[in-house]
Amino acid sequence: MTVQTLTKPTASYTDQPTEWWRGAVIYQIYPRSFADSNGDGVGDLPGVLANLDHVASLGVDAVWLSPFYASPMKDFGYDVADYRAVDPIFGDLDDFDRILTRAHELGLKVITDLVFAHTSDRHAWFQESRRARTGPYADWYVWADAKSDGSPPSNWQSVFGGPAWTWDARRGQYYMHNFLPEQPQLNLHLPEVQDALLDVARFWLDRGVDGFRLDAINFSMHDPSLADNPPLPPGGKRSRPFDFQDKVHNQSQPGIVDFLKRIRALTDSYEGRFTVAEVGGDHAEREMQAFTHGDDRLNSAYGFLYLYAPALTAKLAREGAEIWHGRDHQGWPSWTFSNHDAPRAVSRWAAGRDRKAFAEMALVLLMCLRGTAIVYQGEELGLPQAEVPFDRLKDPEAIANWPQTLGRDGARTPLPWRADAPFAGFSTAEPWLPVDPAHVDLAVDRQEADSFSTLHAARRAAALRRRHPGLRAGDMTMLDMAGDLLGFTRGSGAERRLCVFNLGFKPETWSAPDGWAVVERVNAPEDPIDALPPLAGVILAPVG
């Protein structure tokens, strides 16, 4: 990233995307909360199939399906009991194949989750592993003896609270889990475990999936020495024991990169496949760079820079651009403002301002950033974070840490389809999480009928990126701007675009420089522009 004053472009534009995912827009579907087809209160794959036309109408390039695999649902699908089976609450493999066929007919790619750091404790591999200390699966998980006083082998803490070790009387040992005790840690140091997981990926590639999101992949290996983690320096929010440690021994291990190279080699053997890592934690920037460096690792990665940020500022956007400024051999970034793990961006960032105006500006900004854009279901409607009373919470982290953490349920409530239908058209029965009354007026059918709605604005935002190659895959140059203005250019030559947004709470004086004309505006006045209101943005192209 460079910072400069703006001059009229003269160079020719040559930066064209060579892979479909480079600068694509991906729509995340959380199946439990997307649409319920059979009236059991839980979203399912037939519900996804029935509403793929809605997704395609947004103008996105792909859908990412959160886990639908067989699971006891202790962590709502991220505890996989069978990687090759669809959980009955979602449907079956035929339902998945129908989604794949219909999505491809609509021009949509399909990306699925790979949860390779751990399985469910119900998985057949773990059931065999816990039987005895010998046998073909004995070392497929991370087992260790107790210390002489019976305490766990190390001081490692789990994300959801408490030690990252649980005693198992069958083996007379502790097993490791970075998350719930029902999510035992796989031992990816073993080549045979890696082979088995690659076979899982091959199973879905053979069915025709177009790529994978690798869940919590920086948690996929541990330090075999079981050394204690050191404490983090004082400061920051600490609502869990996990927050007190620098997790250098139970995650972030160097061997992960070699495993990712094996995944990339596999996906490259199928044409046009895409891999993106989810990377959170204290060392996310370093790990994202390592996981995507060069041509033999993953295609992309995303972290939590925006997902957990309490405010959207020019400084934050600059930080993201600096991390991913396009240096030699650097991977390609992906960005998301909201997802199933984080409170919705509108509620985190609007801060008393007009939520609709904020939602629409944020969608356009996301489409202008350098990287692949991931839109979470409901963002196209401008949904705020839902209110979920304590007695309706399902998220184990939210329940354990209430009320110190918001948890994930407020971002996972049902998508509202029809304002006048029971449960906003999501289901004919009481949903697994409640429909927030504030979401009903934002239902798809009402917004469809209103040409000034956020839904129509979302379509225009996606179309903006499609129309302007510089926004899809061009370089990014940050500009010196006053006050709360965020400004940058994308691309070069005739395809260079100037993007300016007012992220603040008051109007900012600004006018278009000579040689540029507005091609898109959001919440901005008509020409001539001499000031940008709060939550306004403009996209400009060179004249002539």
KADAHU-V177561 format. One line per field, one symbol per residue. psi: psi as a letter, one per 20 degrees, with the letter a starting at -180 (. if undefined). burial: 1 if it has 24 or more other ideal C-beta (glycine too) atoms within 12 Angstrom, else 0. A space follows every 50 residues. Layout:
BEGIN
psi: ???
burial: ???
END
This chain:
BEGIN
psi: pqprqpqpqhqqpinppiqhiojrppoppnhhjgpoijkjjpqrghhggi jhhgghiikrhrqporpjrpqikhklijnphoijqpphhhcahhgghhgg ggghhjjpqpprqonihraqiiqhghhhhigriqrhjhjiroqqqqrhji rqhrjqqqhjprqkpppohgikrqqqpicqhjmqpqnihphhggghhhhg ghghghijqiaqpoplhijiqroiikqqqrqqqqrrpniqhhiiqolihj akqhihghghhhgghghiippkqqpppporahkgggggghijpajjaqhr qqbkghhjpiqorhgghggghhgmjkrpjqapqqqphqaiiqqqhghhhh lirohgggghghggghiiqorppppqphhiikprpqpoqhijqhphgggh jqkhqhaihiijrqppgphjqpkkjgrirprhqqpphihgijqghghhio ijrhghhgghghhghhhnhhhgjrrpoqqoqqcjppqrqparbhjppppp qojaiqqppqqpqqjqqpiqqpkqrrqqpiqprqkqqqpqqqp.
burial: 10000100100010101011111111111111111110001111111111 11011101111111111111111111111111111110111000110111 01100101111111111111111011001100000011111111000000 01111111111111111100101111111111111111110011011101 11111011111111111111111001001000000000010110111111 11101110111111011000011111111111011011111110001111 11111111100111011101111111000111111111111111111111 00101111111111111111111111111111111111000111111100 10001111111111111110001111100011111101111111011100 00111111111111110111111111111010011111111110111111 11110001010110010111111100001001111111111100
END
